[in-house]
Amino acid sequence: MHGSYGFHATGTGFVAVGRFAFDGKGGLGGKLFVRVPGTNIGPLEIAGTYSVGPDCIMTDDWGGGNPHISAIVDQGKGYFIMNVTQSTAAEDTLNNGEGRRQ
């Protein structure tokens, strides 16, 4: 992955939009705006790491144990993402989204 991507995600009591930039070397950065019931959060400055396998599956961590798995699509022009944060069933939130190359 290399370049900037517009991003949106939705989930259990959650919606977010933002922009992420991948440096082609395993580093990512971005800005994220989040809305949860009754609260707007952001902008949040995001910094983290990522890796891409030969099967175009990307794993990332935005810091603080916030991992995701993504499938890169359309020859790198986009990706589908979901959170994989470990939690109990009572605390679990299911979030997924999409990034598109800018």
C-alpha positions as CSV (number, residue, x, y, z in Angstrom):
1,M,0.0,0.0,0.0
2,H,1.2,3.4,-0.9
3,G,-0.7,6.7,-1.1
4,S,-3.7,8.4,0.5
5,Y,-7.1,6.9,1.0
6,G,-10.5,8.4,2.0
7,F,-12.1,6.2,4.6
8,H,-15.5,5.5,6.1
9,A,-16.6,3.0,8.7
10,T,-19.7,2.0,10.6
11,G,-20.5,-0.3,13.4
12,T,-22.3,-0.9,16.6
13,G,-23.2,2.6,17.8
14,F,-20.3,4.0,15.7
15,V,-19.6,5.9,12.5
16,A,-16.3,7.4,11.3
17,V,-14.8,9.2,8.3
18,G,-11.2,10.3,7.6
19,R,-8.1,10.0,5.5
20,F,-5.2,7.6,5.8
21,A,-1.8,7.7,4.1
22,F,0.3,4.6,3.7
23,D,4.1,5.2,3.1
24,G,4.8,1.9,1.2
25,K,7.2,0.9,4.0
26,G,4.9,-0.2,6.8
27,G,4.0,3.1,8.3
28,L,0.6,4.8,8.3
29,G,-0.8,8.1,9.5
30,G,-4.2,9.8,9.2
31,K,-6.9,11.9,10.6
32,L,-10.2,10.4,11.8
33,F,-13.5,11.9,12.9
34,V,-15.8,9.6,14.9
35,R,-19.4,9.8,16.0
36,V,-20.9,7.7,18.8
37,P,-24.3,8.2,20.3
38,G,-24.3,11.6,21.9
39,T,-20.7,12.4,21.2
40,N,-18.5,13.7,18.4
41,I,-14.8,12.8,18.6
42,G,-12.0,14.3,16.6
43,P,-10.2,15.0,14.7
44,L,-8.0,12.2,16.0
45,E,-4.4,12.0,14.7
46,I,-3.7,8.4,13.9
47,A,-0.2,6.8,13.6
48,G,0.5,3.1,13.2
49,T,2.0,0.3,11.3
50,Y,0.8,-2.1,8.6
51,S,1.9,-5.1,6.6
52,V,0.6,-6.6,3.4
53,G,0.8,-10.3,2.5
54,P,1.2,-11.7,-1.0
55,D,-2.6,-12.5,-1.0
56,C,-3.4,-8.8,-0.6
57,I,-4.5,-9.2,3.0
58,M,-3.4,-6.3,5.1
59,T,-3.1,-6.2,8.9
60,D,-2.6,-2.9,10.7
61,D,-2.5,-1.5,14.2
62,W,-3.3,2.2,14.9
63,G,-1.5,2.0,18.2
64,G,-2.8,1.0,21.6
65,G,-3.8,-2.5,20.6
66,N,-6.3,-1.4,17.9
67,P,-5.8,-4.0,15.2
68,H,-7.6,-4.4,11.9
69,I,-7.6,-6.8,8.9
70,S,-8.3,-5.6,5.4
71,A,-8.7,-7.0,1.9
72,I,-7.0,-4.8,-0.7
73,V,-9.2,-4.6,-3.8
74,D,-9.2,-3.1,-7.4
75,Q,-5.4,-3.3,-7.8
76,G,-4.7,-1.2,-4.7
77,K,-7.3,1.4,-5.4
78,G,-9.3,0.5,-2.3
79,Y,-9.6,-1.8,0.7
80,F,-12.3,-3.3,2.9
81,I,-11.5,-3.2,6.6
82,M,-12.8,-4.7,9.9
83,N,-11.7,-4.4,13.5
84,V,-10.3,-7.5,15.2
85,T,-9.9,-6.1,18.7
86,Q,-10.2,-8.8,21.4
87,S,-13.0,-8.2,23.8
88,T,-15.7,-10.1,25.7
89,A,-19.1,-10.7,24.0
90,A,-20.8,-8.1,26.2
91,E,-18.2,-5.4,25.3
92,D,-17.8,-6.4,21.6
93,T,-18.3,-3.9,18.8
94,L,-18.4,-4.9,15.2
95,N,-17.0,-2.3,12.9
96,N,-16.3,-2.4,9.2
97,G,-15.6,0.1,6.5
98,E,-13.9,0.9,3.2
99,G,-11.0,3.0,2.0
100,R,-10.7,4.5,-1.5
101,R,-7.6,5.9,-3.2
102,Q,-7.7,9.7,-3.5
